[in-house]
Amino acid sequence: MKIARVEAVPLRIPVNFSSIGIDHDEFASFTYVEVETDTGLIGHGLTSITQARPVAEAVNSVLAPAIIGLDALAHERVWHVMAWTATPWAQSGYASHAISAVDLALWDIKGQAFSQPVWRLIGGARDKVPVYATCGFSFLDDDQLADVAARVAGQGFKGLKMQVGRPGLDTRKNPPPLSEIIASDTRRIRRVREAVGPDVEIAIDSGCRLDLPSAASLCRQVEDQNIAFFEEPIVQNDVRLLAELRHKTPIPLTAGQNEGLAYRFRDMLLAGAVDVVQPNVIITGGITQCLRIAGMAASFNVPISNGGGAPFQNCHLQAGVQNGTAVEWQFNAVIACSAIYKDPPGHKDGWMVMPEIPGLGLTVDRAAVDRLVDAR
Ligand SMILES: [Mg+2]
């Protein structure tokens, strides 16, 4: 069964947050990928948290010509060809997103070819996974944040995640001093704790936007708030600085959702830089490379979890391997993906039940994909 067609489409999907009681509109950027075999099977993949059009171009003009004609079930062989085609001098960047989306499509095909859901093909460690909700967006004011946190906790989620450190070191946006941002974050975390009570887990995520002193300061000021984990606290996921921060705080640290290269996780594990690693199947080289990373983490007795959203794809990794844990129900990503998949999986009482449908278990609304093309 050979790869016959590879097609990537850049998407710009309008997202409205009315489902969590907020009147806010924005656009989400996703790249949708289809791979078709010479037997007519079609698999689909996805990537995001980057610009959609250069990723689509990388798939269509760089990866597709290199892999058409290869065995669609030989995921290690295809991954090797893609990596050496797009990143022969150890680049990462957009190439990692492009490779991830194609690799996901191949795993979707593999599941269909063997009539099994992907999570069972890769190990079937559990048939349901816990989900936590990311709803504490930086665009919410303090009152809205507390209101949304209480509303989302009321939907059955046992854990919530909120954005901190924004805009932080993101100097494109002329940020306020980091000390002001930390003071604001401290106040907002306390508001959320008041709103949801003691039994709901609260996690925080700075998206790599803080330096070591600021991240350490925030940790000190919210240590009494029972923070479940601090995700990507340090700029560039600097491994040495993460390890230093980990020695300064009892709050567990996590990182890795946007890393493209497996050795970055090896270095985090060797340095004892994080408590949990977070490879994301739509970004970190697809299922194929995330399995390598999960295996590395297992050998250090470290769990993996999902940061960076895309629960419909990442649930397969978290359910499939023994050291998998939670999936992130990232509201803007879920709302965006719900525009292109028919009847995507839901959650109940903080759990997602894994689908029995072969492959990724997602039905694409191709008319919606074509309607949402980013044609700017
Ligand atoms: Mg994150």
Residues whose N, C-alpha, C, O or C-beta is under 5 A from the ligand:
A	BS01	MG	D205 E231 G307 G308
